Amino acid sequence: MLKGYKFKEFQADSIIYNQFKYNIPIAKSTQLSFIGITFYVLNWNVFLELAKFGTSENIFTTKENIKSSFGSGIEYNFTIFKILPININISLAQSLEYNYPRIYFTIATTYYTYKTE
């Protein structure tokens, strides 16, 4: 998802994507042990995103289909029961083309499992 543009606005076989993000901490971490949740740092961030869309044959050889956007947002991370990290983010992004600014709200997690023998 390239912020600043509509969801699924681009259709391509290949994509090269970069995000440059700078986080500024606002609040420190705390521990609430009675419900198993660890709250981490609340961050304010600024970002710049760049993407190039194309087919696998021409993505490195052409100078077309390059899109970029910039924005700012608030990000909060916490962990439930020491195994499930959750990231909540709300941001405002503007593409470098003539589009209106867009607001994004995302919730993401990474769940790890392993088997011991």
N, C-alpha and C positions, 0 to 999 in steps of 0.2 A: 504494500500500500504506500503510495507516494502521497504524502500529505500536501494539501493545497489543491488537489484535484479530486474529481469524483471517484468513488469506489469503482474499480474495474473500468476506468475510462480508457485504458490502453490494453491492446491485445497484441501479444507478440510471443514468438517462440523462445526468445532469450532476453534476459535483462541483466544489466550491470547496475548495481545500486550501491550508493555510499551515503552514509549519514554522519555528519560531524555534529557532536552534541557536547555542550558544556553545562555541567550541573553545578548549581550553587546551593549548598545545604541551608535549610531554614530552621529545622528542628532536629534535636538529637533523638537517639533510640531509647525506648523504655521497654520494660518486661512486665507483662501481666501473666503471672504464672498460674493463676487459678483457672484460667480458661485456655491455656496453652498457646497463646498468641504472643509473638515477639514483634513489636513495632519498631521499624527502622527509621531512617532519615527521610524527612519530607524535603524534596528538592524542587527548586525552580530551575528550569532549563531553557536554553536557547539552542536552536538547531538549524542546520542547513542540510538539505537533501538534494542529491543529484542522481539521475537515472538515465540510462540509455536503453532504448528498446529496439529490437530488430529480430532478424532470423539468425540462426546459428552460423550461416554462411557469411552474412554481411555486417554483423554487429561490430567487428573490429575494423572494418575497412571503410565505412561511411561516416559522415559527420551529421547525419540526420537523426531525428527522433531523440534529441537530448532535452530532458525536462528537469526543472529544478524548482525548489521552494524553500522558504524560510519561515520560522515561527518561534513560538515560545509556549511554555506550558508548566503545569504543576504535576509532579510525579511522587507517588507514595508507595513504599514497599513494606510488606509485612510477611511473616511466616506463621503458618498454622501448624501446631504440633511438631515443630522442628523439621518437618519434611516437605511442606507444601508452600513454596514461595509465591506470593501474589504481588503483581505490579499493577497499580491503578494510575492512569494518566489522563489528564484533560489538557488539550492544547489547541491553540489557534494558529493556523498556517495559511500562508499566502503564496500562491504560485507566482513565478516571475513572468507570467503571461497576464492577459487581461481577464482574470477570473476574480470572483468575489472571495474574500477570506472564508475559510471553512473551520468549523469547530469539530474536534475529534475527541471521543471518549473511548478509551480502551482498557480492558482488563485482560491480563495475560498471566499465565502460570507455566511452570516447568515441573513436571512430576517425574521423579526418578524411581525406578524399581530395579532390584537386583535379586538374583537367586544364589544362595550359597549351597554348596554340596559337601 
